[in-house]
Amino acid sequence: MHSPEKLDDDYSANEDSNVSAELETSITLNGDLQEGNDSENKNLGNSNALANGLSSMLINIIRDFDSKADDTLKSQNHLSSSLDRLTTELDQLLEDAPFPFIMQHASRISNVIDFALQ
């Protein structure tokens, strides 16, 4: 038969083997050594997959936003230059033909241009 000390040693050795069976060693994406059980590794993998998916989605959204912001800036610059050109032509028209009805319409157009540039 086994002595009590021998039983304790057997139990302790058996307990150590159970613990080591639960732990699994793996290497993470950045090369670090990681120990944990399977469910923790699966949760970590799921978290990494979710983080990568969100990152990919946000990158696309930000690129789309940047592209639209650039397009808006180009459009505003084009509008501004068109309004400047219109103002120049309107001033030239007033110099060439200073008739009262032309001056009245030119004043209205100038007010619209000033409002648009604000």
PDB file as gemmi writes it, atoms N, CA and C in Angstrom:
CRYST1    1.000    1.000    1.000  90.00  90.00  90.00 P 1                      
ATOM      1  N   MET A   1       0.823  -1.187   0.000  1.00  0.00           N  
ATOM      2  CA  MET A   1       0.000   0.000   0.000  1.00  0.00           C  
ATOM      3  C   MET A   1       0.858   1.237   0.000  1.00  0.00           C  
ATOM      4  N   HIS A   2       0.179   2.337  -0.228  1.00  0.00           N  
ATOM      5  CA  HIS A   2       0.896   3.606  -0.271  1.00  0.00           C  
ATOM      6  C   HIS A   2       0.921   4.245   1.096  1.00  0.00           C  
ATOM      7  N   SER A   3       2.013   4.853   1.412  1.00  0.00           N  
ATOM      8  CA  SER A   3       2.090   5.591   2.666  1.00  0.00           C  
ATOM      9  C   SER A   3       1.412   6.936   2.465  1.00  0.00           C  
ATOM     10  N   PRO A   4       0.976   7.616   3.545  1.00  0.00           N  
ATOM     11  CA  PRO A   4       0.302   8.913   3.411  1.00  0.00           C  
ATOM     12  C   PRO A   4       1.180   9.941   2.708  1.00  0.00           C  
ATOM     13  N   GLU A   5       2.483   9.903   2.960  1.00  0.00           N  
ATOM     14  CA  GLU A   5       3.373  10.845   2.291  1.00  0.00           C  
ATOM     15  C   GLU A   5       3.395  10.576   0.793  1.00  0.00           C  
ATOM     16  N   LYS A   6       3.407   9.302   0.450  1.00  0.00           N  
ATOM     17  CA  LYS A   6       3.439   8.912  -0.957  1.00  0.00           C  
ATOM     18  C   LYS A   6       2.152   9.347  -1.658  1.00  0.00           C  
ATOM     19  N   LEU A   7       1.004   9.209  -0.963  1.00  0.00           N  
ATOM     20  CA  LEU A   7      -0.266   9.631  -1.538  1.00  0.00           C  
ATOM     21  C   LEU A   7      -0.278  11.138  -1.767  1.00  0.00           C  
ATOM     22  N   ASP A   8       0.239  11.879  -0.793  1.00  0.00           N  
ATOM     23  CA  ASP A   8       0.296  13.330  -0.949  1.00  0.00           C  
ATOM     24  C   ASP A   8       1.172  13.712  -2.130  1.00  0.00           C  
ATOM     25  N   ASP A   9       2.311  13.018  -2.281  1.00  0.00           N  
ATOM     26  CA  ASP A   9       3.200  13.303  -3.399  1.00  0.00           C  
ATOM     27  C   ASP A   9       2.526  12.963  -4.725  1.00  0.00           C  
ATOM     28  N   ASP A  10       1.802  11.809  -4.747  1.00  0.00           N  
ATOM     29  CA  ASP A  10       1.101  11.419  -5.969  1.00  0.00           C  
ATOM     30  C   ASP A  10       0.019  12.435  -6.324  1.00  0.00           C  
ATOM     31  N   TYR A  11      -0.718  12.895  -5.308  1.00  0.00           N  
ATOM     32  CA  TYR A  11      -1.796  13.859  -5.540  1.00  0.00           C  
ATOM     33  C   TYR A  11      -1.224  15.182  -6.049  1.00  0.00           C  
ATOM     34  N   SER A  12      -0.149  15.595  -5.430  1.00  0.00           N  
ATOM     35  CA  SER A  12       0.484  16.846  -5.824  1.00  0.00           C  
ATOM     36  C   SER A  12       1.019  16.752  -7.250  1.00  0.00           C  
ATOM     37  N   ALA A  13       1.616  15.654  -7.630  1.00  0.00           N  
ATOM     38  CA  ALA A  13       2.119  15.470  -8.987  1.00  0.00           C  
ATOM     39  C   ALA A  13       0.961  15.437  -9.970  1.00  0.00           C  
ATOM     40  N   ASN A  14      -0.130  14.777  -9.594  1.00  0.00           N  
ATOM     41  CA  ASN A  14      -1.313  14.698 -10.440  1.00  0.00           C  
ATOM     42  C   ASN A  14      -1.924  16.089 -10.620  1.00  0.00           C  
ATOM     43  N   GLU A  15      -1.955  16.860  -9.558  1.00  0.00           N  
ATOM     44  CA  GLU A  15      -2.502  18.215  -9.617  1.00  0.00           C  
ATOM     45  C   GLU A  15      -1.663  19.088 -10.554  1.00  0.00           C  
ATOM     46  N   ASP A  16      -0.340  18.960 -10.484  1.00  0.00           N  
ATOM     47  CA  ASP A  16       0.546  19.719 -11.365  1.00  0.00           C  
ATOM     48  C   ASP A  16       0.304  19.361 -12.828  1.00  0.00           C  
ATOM     49  N   SER A  17       0.091  18.097 -13.108  1.00  0.00           N  
ATOM     50  CA  SER A  17      -0.129  17.694 -14.493  1.00  0.00           C  
ATOM     51  C   SER A  17      -1.464  18.219 -14.999  1.00  0.00           C  
ATOM     52  N   ASN A  18      -2.490  18.301 -14.124  1.00  0.00           N  
ATOM     53  CA  ASN A  18      -3.774  18.864 -14.538  1.00  0.00           C  
ATOM     54  C   ASN A  18      -3.637  20.343 -14.869  1.00  0.00           C  
ATOM     55  N   VAL A  19      -2.905  21.055 -14.053  1.00  0.00           N  
ATOM     56  CA  VAL A  19      -2.723  22.479 -14.289  1.00  0.00           C  
ATOM     57  C   VAL A  19      -1.956  22.705 -15.580  1.00  0.00           C  
ATOM     58  N   SER A  20      -0.911  21.935 -15.784  1.00  0.00           N  
ATOM     59  CA  SER A  20      -0.123  22.133 -16.996  1.00  0.00           C  
ATOM     60  C   SER A  20      -0.908  21.718 -18.234  1.00  0.00           C  
ATOM     61  N   ALA A  21      -1.852  20.808 -18.085  1.00  0.00           N  
ATOM     62  CA  ALA A  21      -2.669  20.407 -19.224  1.00  0.00           C  
ATOM     63  C   ALA A  21      -3.622  21.533 -19.618  1.00  0.00           C  
ATOM     64  N   GLU A  22      -4.047  22.349 -18.631  1.00  0.00           N  
ATOM     65  CA  GLU A  22      -4.960  23.441 -18.927  1.00  0.00           C  
ATOM     66  C   GLU A  22      -4.251  24.614 -19.597  1.00  0.00           C  
ATOM     67  N   LEU A  23      -2.981  24.803 -19.296  1.00  0.00           N  
ATOM     68  CA  LEU A  23      -2.239  25.926 -19.851  1.00  0.00           C  
ATOM     69  C   LEU A  23      -1.681  25.566 -21.214  1.00  0.00           C  
ATOM     70  N   GLU A  24      -1.713  26.514 -22.068  1.00  0.00           N  
ATOM     71  CA  GLU A  24      -1.182  26.295 -23.405  1.00  0.00           C  
ATOM     72  C   GLU A  24      -0.283  27.475 -23.738  1.00  0.00           C  
ATOM     73  N   THR A  25       0.855  27.186 -24.298  1.00  0.00           N  
ATOM     74  CA  THR A  25       1.791  28.240 -24.663  1.00  0.00           C  
ATOM     75  C   THR A  25       1.587  28.578 -26.127  1.00  0.00           C  
ATOM     76  N   SER A  26       1.487  29.874 -26.400  1.00  0.00           N  
ATOM     77  CA  SER A  26       1.338  30.306 -27.785  1.00  0.00           C  
ATOM     78  C   SER A  26       2.167  31.563 -27.997  1.00  0.00           C  
ATOM     79  N   ILE A  27       2.357  31.896 -29.249  1.00  0.00           N  
ATOM     80  CA  ILE A  27       3.112  33.091 -29.593  1.00  0.00           C  
ATOM     81  C   ILE A  27       2.144  34.074 -30.228  1.00  0.00           C  
ATOM     82  N   THR A  28       2.129  35.300 -29.709  1.00  0.00           N  
ATOM     83  CA  THR A  28       1.224  36.318 -30.223  1.00  0.00           C  
ATOM     84  C   THR A  28       1.756  36.859 -31.536  1.00  0.00           C  
ATOM     85  N   LEU A  29       0.947  37.729 -32.171  1.00  0.00           N  
ATOM     86  CA  LEU A  29       1.320  38.283 -33.465  1.00  0.00           C  
ATOM     87  C   LEU A  29       2.618  39.077 -33.414  1.00  0.00           C  
ATOM     88  N   ASN A  30       2.890  39.718 -32.271  1.00  0.00           N  
ATOM     89  CA  ASN A  30       4.123  40.494 -32.186  1.00  0.00           C  
ATOM     90  C   ASN A  30       5.289  39.670 -31.665  1.00  0.00           C  
ATOM     91  N   GLY A  31       5.130  38.350 -31.529  1.00  0.00           N  
ATOM     92  CA  GLY A  31       6.228  37.464 -31.174  1.00  0.00           C  
ATOM     93  C   GLY A  31       6.398  37.228 -29.690  1.00  0.00           C  
ATOM     94  N   ASP A  32       5.537  37.785 -28.844  1.00  0.00           N  
ATOM     95  CA  ASP A  32       5.639  37.566 -27.407  1.00  0.00           C  
ATOM     96  C   ASP A  32       5.131  36.177 -27.056  1.00  0.00           C  
ATOM     97  N   LEU A  33       5.722  35.592 -26.033  1.00  0.00           N  
ATOM     98  CA  LEU A  33       5.285  34.292 -25.552  1.00  0.00           C  
ATOM     99  C   LEU A  33       4.094  34.515 -24.639  1.00  0.00           C  
ATOM    100  N   GLN A  34       3.037  33.750 -24.853  1.00  0.00           N  
ATOM    101  CA  GLN A  34       1.836  33.948 -24.074  1.00  0.00           C  
ATOM    102  C   GLN A  34       1.364  32.603 -23.556  1.00  0.00           C  
ATOM    103  N   GLU A  35       0.980  32.571 -22.281  1.00  0.00           N  
ATOM    104  CA  GLU A  35       0.426  31.353 -21.716  1.00  0.00           C  
ATOM    105  C   GLU A  35      -1.000  31.629 -21.286  1.00  0.00           C  
ATOM    106  N   GLY A  36      -1.875  30.707 -21.518  1.00  0.00           N  
ATOM    107  CA  GLY A  36      -3.257  30.846 -21.107  1.00  0.00           C  
ATOM    108  C   GLY A  36      -4.031  29.651 -21.592  1.00  0.00           C  
ATOM    109  N   ASN A  37      -5.287  29.572 -21.159  1.00  0.00           N  
ATOM    110  CA  ASN A  37      -6.075  28.437 -21.617  1.00  0.00           C  
ATOM    111  C   ASN A  37      -6.716  28.756 -22.963  1.00  0.00           C  
ATOM    112  N   ASP A  38      -7.341  27.764 -23.556  1.00  0.00           N  
ATOM    113  CA  ASP A  38      -7.890  27.906 -24.906  1.00  0.00           C  
ATOM    114  C   ASP A  38      -8.938  29.004 -25.000  1.00  0.00           C  
ATOM    115  N   SER A  39      -9.815  29.121 -24.000  1.00  0.00           N  
ATOM    116  CA  SER A  39     -10.879  30.122 -24.086  1.00  0.00           C  
ATOM    117  C   SER A  39     -10.311  31.532 -24.037  1.00  0.00           C  
ATOM    118  N   GLU A  40      -9.264  31.739 -23.248  1.00  0.00           N  
ATOM    119  CA  GLU A  40      -8.634  33.059 -23.219  1.00  0.00           C  
ATOM    120  C   GLU A  40      -7.994  33.371 -24.568  1.00  0.00           C  
ATOM    121  N   ASN A  41      -7.362  32.384 -25.171  1.00  0.00           N  
ATOM    122  CA  ASN A  41      -6.736  32.583 -26.481  1.00  0.00           C  
ATOM    123  C   ASN A  41      -7.788  32.866 -27.548  1.00  0.00           C  
ATOM    124  N   LYS A  42      -8.926  32.174 -27.481  1.00  0.00           N  
ATOM    125  CA  LYS A  42      -9.999  32.418 -28.439  1.00  0.00           C  
ATOM    126  C   LYS A  42     -10.563  33.818 -28.257  1.00  0.00           C  
ATOM    127  N   ASN A  43     -10.751  34.230 -26.979  1.00  0.00           N  
ATOM    128  CA  ASN A  43     -11.251  35.579 -26.719  1.00  0.00           C  
ATOM    129  C   ASN A  43     -10.279  36.629 -27.235  1.00  0.00           C  
ATOM    130  N   LEU A  44      -8.990  36.387 -27.021  1.00  0.00           N  
ATOM    131  CA  LEU A  44      -7.979  37.312 -27.513  1.00  0.00           C  
ATOM    132  C   LEU A  44      -7.994  37.352 -29.039  1.00  0.00           C  
ATOM    133  N   GLY A  45      -8.119  36.194 -29.658  1.00  0.00           N  
ATOM    134  CA  GLY A  45      -8.193  36.139 -31.118  1.00  0.00           C  
ATOM    135  C   GLY A  45      -9.420  36.859 -31.642  1.00  0.00           C  
ATOM    136  N   ASN A  46     -10.563  36.664 -30.964  1.00  0.00           N  
ATOM    137  CA  ASN A  46     -11.789  37.350 -31.362  1.00  0.00           C  
ATOM    138  C   ASN A  46     -11.641  38.857 -31.193  1.00  0.00           C  
ATOM    139  N   SER A  47     -11.014  39.272 -30.090  1.00  0.00           N  
ATOM    140  CA  SER A  47     -10.798  40.701 -29.852  1.00  0.00           C  
ATOM    141  C   SER A  47      -9.887  41.294 -30.913  1.00  0.00           C  
ATOM    142  N   ASN A  48      -8.835  40.568 -31.263  1.00  0.00           N  
ATOM    143  CA  ASN A  48      -7.923  41.053 -32.302  1.00  0.00           C  
ATOM    144  C   ASN A  48      -8.629  41.149 -33.648  1.00  0.00           C  
ATOM    145  N   ALA A  49      -9.451  40.162 -33.957  1.00  0.00           N  
ATOM    146  CA  ALA A  49     -10.185  40.182 -35.224  1.00  0.00           C  
ATOM    147  C   ALA A  49     -11.155  41.361 -35.257  1.00  0.00           C  
ATOM    148  N   LEU A  50     -11.833  41.606 -34.143  1.00  0.00           N  
ATOM    149  CA  LEU A  50     -12.760  42.732 -34.060  1.00  0.00           C  
ATOM    150  C   LEU A  50     -12.009  44.053 -34.197  1.00  0.00           C  
ATOM    151  N   ALA A  51     -10.877  44.167 -33.507  1.00  0.00           N  
ATOM    152  CA  ALA A  51     -10.072  45.393 -33.588  1.00  0.00           C  
ATOM    153  C   ALA A  51      -9.571  45.620 -35.010  1.00  0.00           C  
ATOM    154  N   ASN A  52      -9.117  44.574 -35.668  1.00  0.00           N  
ATOM    155  CA  ASN A  52      -8.643  44.706 -37.051  1.00  0.00           C  
ATOM    156  C   ASN A  52      -9.775  45.103 -37.988  1.00  0.00           C  
ATOM    157  N   GLY A  53     -10.956  44.523 -37.785  1.00  0.00           N  
ATOM    158  CA  GLY A  53     -12.110  44.869 -38.614  1.00  0.00           C  
ATOM    159  C   GLY A  53     -12.527  46.317 -38.433  1.00  0.00           C  
ATOM    160  N   LEU A  54     -12.584  46.763 -37.176  1.00  0.00           N  
ATOM    161  CA  LEU A  54     -12.940  48.157 -36.906  1.00  0.00           C  
ATOM    162  C   LEU A  54     -11.896  49.111 -37.476  1.00  0.00           C  
ATOM    163  N   SER A  55     -10.646  48.753 -37.320  1.00  0.00           N  
ATOM    164  CA  SER A  55      -9.563  49.588 -37.847  1.00  0.00           C  
ATOM    165  C   SER A  55      -9.671  49.715 -39.360  1.00  0.00           C  
ATOM    166  N   SER A  56      -9.910  48.613 -40.026  1.00  0.00           N  
ATOM    167  CA  SER A  56     -10.044  48.622 -41.482  1.00  0.00           C  
ATOM    168  C   SER A  56     -11.233  49.475 -41.915  1.00  0.00           C  
ATOM    169  N   MET A  57     -12.345  49.333 -41.209  1.00  0.00           N  
ATOM    170  CA  MET A  57     -13.538  50.093 -41.543  1.00  0.00           C  
ATOM    171  C   MET A  57     -13.299  51.590 -41.318  1.00  0.00           C  
ATOM    172  N   LEU A  58     -12.674  51.947 -40.197  1.00  0.00           N  
ATOM    173  CA  LEU A  58     -12.420  53.355 -39.904  1.00  0.00           C  
ATOM    174  C   LEU A  58     -11.440  53.971 -40.896  1.00  0.00           C  
ATOM    175  N   ILE A  59     -10.453  53.213 -41.320  1.00  0.00           N  
ATOM    176  CA  ILE A  59      -9.500  53.722 -42.308  1.00  0.00           C  
ATOM    177  C   ILE A  59     -10.235  54.084 -43.593  1.00  0.00           C  
ATOM    178  N   ASN A  60     -11.143  53.215 -44.036  1.00  0.00           N  
ATOM    179  CA  ASN A  60     -11.899  53.495 -45.261  1.00  0.00           C  
ATOM    180  C   ASN A  60     -12.810  54.706 -45.095  1.00  0.00           C  
ATOM    181  N   ILE A  61     -13.438  54.832 -43.931  1.00  0.00           N  
ATOM    182  CA  ILE A  61     -14.326  55.972 -43.675  1.00  0.00           C  
ATOM    183  C   ILE A  61     -13.531  57.270 -43.670  1.00  0.00           C  
ATOM    184  N   ILE A  62     -12.364  57.262 -43.024  1.00  0.00           N  
ATOM    185  CA  ILE A  62     -11.535  58.467 -42.948  1.00  0.00           C  
ATOM    186  C   ILE A  62     -11.014  58.847 -44.329  1.00  0.00           C  
ATOM    187  N   ARG A  63     -10.607  57.867 -45.120  1.00  0.00           N  
ATOM    188  CA  ARG A  63     -10.143  58.162 -46.485  1.00  0.00           C  
ATOM    189  C   ARG A  63     -11.264  58.767 -47.322  1.00  0.00           C  
ATOM    190  N   ASP A  64     -12.474  58.223 -47.191  1.00  0.00           N  
ATOM    191  CA  ASP A  64     -13.619  58.741 -47.923  1.00  0.00           C  
ATOM    192  C   ASP A  64     -13.918  60.178 -47.489  1.00  0.00           C  
ATOM    193  N   PHE A  65     -13.869  60.420 -46.178  1.00  0.00           N  
ATOM    194  CA  PHE A  65     -14.109  61.763 -45.657  1.00  0.00           C  
ATOM    195  C   PHE A  65     -13.055  62.740 -46.176  1.00  0.00           C  
ATOM    196  N   ASP A  66     -11.787  62.339 -46.149  1.00  0.00           N  
ATOM    197  CA  ASP A  66     -10.707  63.202 -46.646  1.00  0.00           C  
ATOM    198  C   ASP A  66     -10.899  63.530 -48.123  1.00  0.00           C  
ATOM    199  N   SER A  67     -11.296  62.539 -48.897  1.00  0.00           N  
ATOM    200  CA  SER A  67     -11.528  62.754 -50.323  1.00  0.00           C  
ATOM    201  C   SER A  67     -12.659  63.757 -50.541  1.00  0.00           C  
ATOM    202  N   LYS A  68     -13.744  63.600 -49.787  1.00  0.00           N  
ATOM    203  CA  LYS A  68     -14.872  64.524 -49.928  1.00  0.00           C  
ATOM    204  C   LYS A  68     -14.512  65.920 -49.436  1.00  0.00           C  
ATOM    205  N   ALA A  69     -13.699  66.010 -48.385  1.00  0.00           N  
ATOM    206  CA  ALA A  69     -13.255  67.318 -47.897  1.00  0.00           C  
ATOM    207  C   ALA A  69     -12.385  68.009 -48.946  1.00  0.00           C  
ATOM    208  N   ASP A  70     -11.502  67.260 -49.599  1.00  0.00           N  
ATOM    209  CA  ASP A  70     -10.675  67.827 -50.676  1.00  0.00           C  
ATOM    210  C   ASP A  70     -11.543  68.304 -51.841  1.00  0.00           C  
ATOM    211  N   ASP A  71     -12.543  67.501 -52.205  1.00  0.00           N  
ATOM    212  CA  ASP A  71     -13.447  67.895 -53.288  1.00  0.00           C  
ATOM    213  C   ASP A  71     -14.208  69.170 -52.929  1.00  0.00           C  
ATOM    214  N   THR A  72     -14.632  69.281 -51.669  1.00  0.00           N  
ATOM    215  CA  THR A  72     -15.342  70.471 -51.212  1.00  0.00           C  
ATOM    216  C   THR A  72     -14.441  71.695 -51.279  1.00  0.00           C  
ATOM    217  N   LEU A  73     -13.198  71.541 -50.852  1.00  0.00           N  
ATOM    218  CA  LEU A  73     -12.244  72.650 -50.906  1.00  0.00           C  
ATOM    219  C   LEU A  73     -12.014  73.106 -52.345  1.00  0.00           C  
ATOM    220  N   LYS A  74     -11.854  72.156 -53.264  1.00  0.00           N  
ATOM    221  CA  LYS A  74     -11.668  72.507 -54.679  1.00  0.00           C  
ATOM    222  C   LYS A  74     -12.898  73.240 -55.219  1.00  0.00           C  
ATOM    223  N   SER A  75     -14.082  72.767 -54.836  1.00  0.00           N  
ATOM    224  CA  SER A  75     -15.319  73.387 -55.296  1.00  0.00           C  
ATOM    225  C   SER A  75     -15.451  74.812 -54.758  1.00  0.00           C  
ATOM    226  N   GLN A  76     -15.103  75.000 -53.488  1.00  0.00           N  
ATOM    227  CA  GLN A  76     -15.168  76.342 -52.904  1.00  0.00           C  
ATOM    228  C   GLN A  76     -14.165  77.280 -53.567  1.00  0.00           C  
ATOM    229  N   ASN A  77     -12.984  76.787 -53.866  1.00  0.00           N  
ATOM    230  CA  ASN A  77     -11.989  77.616 -54.558  1.00  0.00           C  
ATOM    231  C   ASN A  77     -12.471  78.000 -55.953  1.00  0.00           C  
ATOM    232  N   HIS A  78     -13.082  77.046 -56.645  1.00  0.00           N  
ATOM    233  CA  HIS A  78     -13.617  77.320 -57.982  1.00  0.00           C  
ATOM    234  C   HIS A  78     -14.737  78.360 -57.898  1.00  0.00           C  
ATOM    235  N   LEU A  79     -15.642  78.211 -56.929  1.00  0.00           N  
ATOM    236  CA  LEU A  79     -16.735  79.165 -56.748  1.00  0.00           C  
ATOM    237  C   LEU A  79     -16.194  80.553 -56.425  1.00  0.00           C  
ATOM    238  N   SER A  80     -15.209  80.612 -55.554  1.00  0.00           N  
ATOM    239  CA  SER A  80     -14.621  81.899 -55.181  1.00  0.00           C  
ATOM    240  C   SER A  80     -13.991  82.599 -56.384  1.00  0.00           C  
ATOM    241  N   SER A  81     -13.257  81.847 -57.191  1.00  0.00           N  
ATOM    242  CA  SER A  81     -12.639  82.468 -58.376  1.00  0.00           C  
ATOM    243  C   SER A  81     -13.704  82.896 -59.387  1.00  0.00           C  
ATOM    244  N   SER A  82     -14.778  82.134 -59.511  1.00  0.00           N  
ATOM    245  CA  SER A  82     -15.869  82.514 -60.426  1.00  0.00           C  
ATOM    246  C   SER A  82     -16.557  83.791 -59.950  1.00  0.00           C  
ATOM    247  N   LEU A  83     -16.763  83.902 -58.646  1.00  0.00           N  
ATOM    248  CA  LEU A  83     -17.381  85.114 -58.105  1.00  0.00           C  
ATOM    249  C   LEU A  83     -16.464  86.326 -58.281  1.00  0.00           C  
ATOM    250  N   ASP A  84     -15.172  86.125 -58.103  1.00  0.00           N  
ATOM    251  CA  ASP A  84     -14.219  87.222 -58.323  1.00  0.00           C  
ATOM    252  C   ASP A  84     -14.244  87.676 -59.783  1.00  0.00           C  
ATOM    253  N   ARG A  85     -14.294  86.719 -60.693  1.00  0.00           N  
ATOM    254  CA  ARG A  85     -14.355  87.034 -62.121  1.00  0.00           C  
ATOM    255  C   ARG A  85     -15.655  87.784 -62.450  1.00  0.00           C  
ATOM    256  N   LEU A  86     -16.768  87.358 -61.853  1.00  0.00           N  
ATOM    257  CA  LEU A  86     -18.052  88.022 -62.068  1.00  0.00           C  
ATOM    258  C   LEU A  86     -18.018  89.457 -61.544  1.00  0.00           C  
ATOM    259  N   THR A  87     -17.417  89.641 -60.390  1.00  0.00           N  
ATOM    260  CA  THR A  87     -17.303  90.987 -59.823  1.00  0.00           C  
ATOM    261  C   THR A  87     -16.479  91.892 -60.730  1.00  0.00           C  
ATOM    262  N   THR A  88     -15.392  91.362 -61.257  1.00  0.00           N  
ATOM    263  CA  THR A  88     -14.543  92.140 -62.171  1.00  0.00           C  
ATOM    264  C   THR A  88     -15.314  92.529 -63.429  1.00  0.00           C  
ATOM    265  N   GLU A  89     -16.054  91.587 -63.997  1.00  0.00           N  
ATOM    266  CA  GLU A  89     -16.844  91.882 -65.202  1.00  0.00           C  
ATOM    267  C   GLU A  89     -17.957  92.876 -64.909  1.00  0.00           C  
ATOM    268  N   LEU A  90     -18.553  92.776 -63.742  1.00  0.00           N  
ATOM    269  CA  LEU A  90     -19.615  93.706 -63.349  1.00  0.00           C  
ATOM    270  C   LEU A  90     -19.051  95.120 -63.190  1.00  0.00           C  
ATOM    271  N   ASP A  91     -17.901  95.227 -62.570  1.00  0.00           N  
ATOM    272  CA  ASP A  91     -17.257  96.542 -62.433  1.00  0.00           C  
ATOM    273  C   ASP A  91     -16.928  97.129 -63.804  1.00  0.00           C  
ATOM    274  N   GLN A  92     -16.446  96.295 -64.711  1.00  0.00           N  
ATOM    275  CA  GLN A  92     -16.125  96.751 -66.070  1.00  0.00           C  
ATOM    276  C   GLN A  92     -17.390  97.214 -66.789  1.00  0.00           C  
ATOM    277  N   LEU A  93     -18.502  96.503 -66.606  1.00  0.00           N  
ATOM    278  CA  LEU A  93     -19.773  96.887 -67.226  1.00  0.00           C  
ATOM    279  C   LEU A  93     -20.227  98.245 -66.713  1.00  0.00           C  
ATOM    280  N   LEU A  94     -20.083  98.494 -65.425  1.00  0.00           N  
ATOM    281  CA  LEU A  94     -20.499  99.772 -64.851  1.00  0.00           C  
ATOM    282  C   LEU A  94     -19.629 100.924 -65.368  1.00  0.00           C  
ATOM    283  N   GLU A  95     -18.360 100.654 -65.596  1.00  0.00           N  
ATOM    284  CA  GLU A  95     -17.481 101.696 -66.143  1.00  0.00           C  
ATOM    285  C   GLU A  95     -17.827 102.001 -67.594  1.00  0.00           C  
ATOM    286  N   ASP A  96     -18.158 100.962 -68.348  1.00  0.00           N  
ATOM    287  CA  ASP A  96     -18.436 101.142 -69.778  1.00  0.00           C  
ATOM    288  C   ASP A  96     -19.813 101.747 -70.039  1.00  0.00           C  
ATOM    289  N   ALA A  97     -20.802 101.420 -69.229  1.00  0.00           N  
ATOM    290  CA  ALA A  97     -22.174 101.892 -69.467  1.00  0.00           C  
ATOM    291  C   ALA A  97     -22.818 102.286 -68.140  1.00  0.00           C  
ATOM    292  N   PRO A  98     -22.575 103.501 -67.692  1.00  0.00           N  
ATOM    293  CA  PRO A  98     -23.109 103.924 -66.391  1.00  0.00           C  
ATOM    294  C   PRO A  98     -24.576 104.377 -66.457  1.00  0.00           C  
ATOM    295  N   PHE A  99     -25.447 103.520 -66.969  1.00  0.00           N  
ATOM    296  CA  PHE A  99     -26.868 103.850 -67.016  1.00  0.00           C  
ATOM    297  C   PHE A  99     -27.514 103.491 -65.673  1.00  0.00           C  
ATOM    298  N   PRO A 100     -28.543 104.254 -65.278  1.00  0.00           N  
ATOM    299  CA  PRO A 100     -29.163 104.030 -63.958  1.00  0.00           C  
ATOM    300  C   PRO A 100     -29.724 102.610 -63.774  1.00  0.00           C  
ATOM    301  N   PHE A 101     -30.397 102.060 -64.786  1.00  0.00           N  
ATOM    302  CA  PHE A 101     -30.969 100.713 -64.607  1.00  0.00           C  
ATOM    303  C   PHE A 101     -29.870  99.650 -64.496  1.00  0.00           C  
ATOM    304  N   ILE A 102     -28.736  99.847 -65.198  1.00  0.00           N  
ATOM    305  CA  ILE A 102     -27.620  98.899 -65.084  1.00  0.00           C  
ATOM    306  C   ILE A 102     -26.994  99.006 -63.697  1.00  0.00           C  
ATOM    307  N   MET A 103     -26.873 100.240 -63.201  1.00  0.00           N  
ATOM    308  CA  MET A 103     -26.286 100.447 -61.874  1.00  0.00           C  
ATOM    309  C   MET A 103     -27.159  99.802 -60.792  1.00  0.00           C  
ATOM    310  N   GLN A 104     -28.476  99.888 -60.967  1.00  0.00           N  
ATOM    311  CA  GLN A 104     -29.397  99.305 -59.989  1.00  0.00           C  
ATOM    312  C   GLN A 104     -29.237  97.778 -59.959  1.00  0.00           C  
ATOM    313  N   HIS A 105     -29.193  97.136 -61.109  1.00  0.00           N  
ATOM    314  CA  HIS A 105     -29.028  95.679 -61.172  1.00  0.00           C  
ATOM    315  C   HIS A 105     -27.635  95.258 -60.704  1.00  0.00           C  
ATOM    316  N   ALA A 106     -26.651  96.071 -61.041  1.00  0.00           N  
ATOM    317  CA  ALA A 106     -25.288  95.770 -60.609  1.00  0.00           C  
ATOM    318  C   ALA A 106     -25.183  95.813 -59.089  1.00  0.00           C  
ATOM    319  N   SER A 107     -25.885  96.748 -58.482  1.00  0.00           N  
ATOM    320  CA  SER A 107     -25.886  96.846 -57.019  1.00  0.00           C  
ATOM    321  C   SER A 107     -26.500  95.591 -56.397  1.00  0.00           C  
ATOM    322  N   ARG A 108     -27.583  95.110 -56.965  1.00  0.00           N  
ATOM    323  CA  ARG A 108     -28.217  93.876 -56.459  1.00  0.00           C  
ATOM    324  C   ARG A 108     -27.276  92.676 -56.607  1.00  0.00           C  
ATOM    325  N   ILE A 109     -26.644  92.588 -57.765  1.00  0.00           N  
ATOM    326  CA  ILE A 109     -25.720  91.469 -58.008  1.00  0.00           C  
ATOM    327  C   ILE A 109     -24.543  91.542 -57.044  1.00  0.00           C  
ATOM    328  N   SER A 110     -24.046  92.752 -56.803  1.00  0.00           N  
ATOM    329  CA  SER A 110     -22.932  92.912 -55.855  1.00  0.00           C  
ATOM    330  C   SER A 110     -23.331  92.474 -54.455  1.00  0.00           C  
ATOM    331  N   ASN A 111     -24.557  92.780 -54.057  1.00  0.00           N  
ATOM    332  CA  ASN A 111     -25.039  92.356 -52.732  1.00  0.00           C  
ATOM    333  C   ASN A 111     -25.101  90.831 -52.629  1.00  0.00           C  
ATOM    334  N   VAL A 112     -25.557  90.184 -53.695  1.00  0.00           N  
ATOM    335  CA  VAL A 112     -25.611  88.716 -53.705  1.00  0.00           C  
ATOM    336  C   VAL A 112     -24.203  88.137 -53.619  1.00  0.00           C  
ATOM    337  N   ILE A 113     -23.276  88.718 -54.362  1.00  0.00           N  
ATOM    338  CA  ILE A 113     -21.890  88.240 -54.346  1.00  0.00           C  
ATOM    339  C   ILE A 113     -21.281  88.427 -52.960  1.00  0.00           C  
ATOM    340  N   ASP A 114     -21.494  89.598 -52.363  1.00  0.00           N  
ATOM    341  CA  ASP A 114     -20.956  89.850 -51.018  1.00  0.00           C  
ATOM    342  C   ASP A 114     -21.526  88.862 -50.006  1.00  0.00           C  
ATOM    343  N   PHE A 115     -22.819  88.571 -50.124  1.00  0.00           N  
ATOM    344  CA  PHE A 115     -23.446  87.613 -49.210  1.00  0.00           C  
ATOM    345  C   PHE A 115     -22.859  86.214 -49.402  1.00  0.00           C  
ATOM    346  N   ALA A 116     -22.598  85.838 -50.646  1.00  0.00           N  
ATOM    347  CA  ALA A 116     -22.051  84.505 -50.934  1.00  0.00           C  
ATOM    348  C   ALA A 116     -20.625  84.358 -50.424  1.00  0.00           C  
ATOM    349  N   LEU A 117     -19.871  85.440 -50.416  1.00  0.00           N  
ATOM    350  CA  LEU A 117     -18.477  85.374 -49.974  1.00  0.00           C  
ATOM    351  C   LEU A 117     -18.332  85.392 -48.454  1.00  0.00           C  
ATOM    352  N   GLN A 118     -19.390  85.673 -47.739  1.00  0.00           N  
ATOM    353  CA  GLN A 118     -19.303  85.719 -46.269  1.00  0.00           C  
ATOM    354  C   GLN A 118     -19.167  84.359 -45.670  1.00  0.00           C  
TER     355      GLN A 118                                                      
END                                                                             
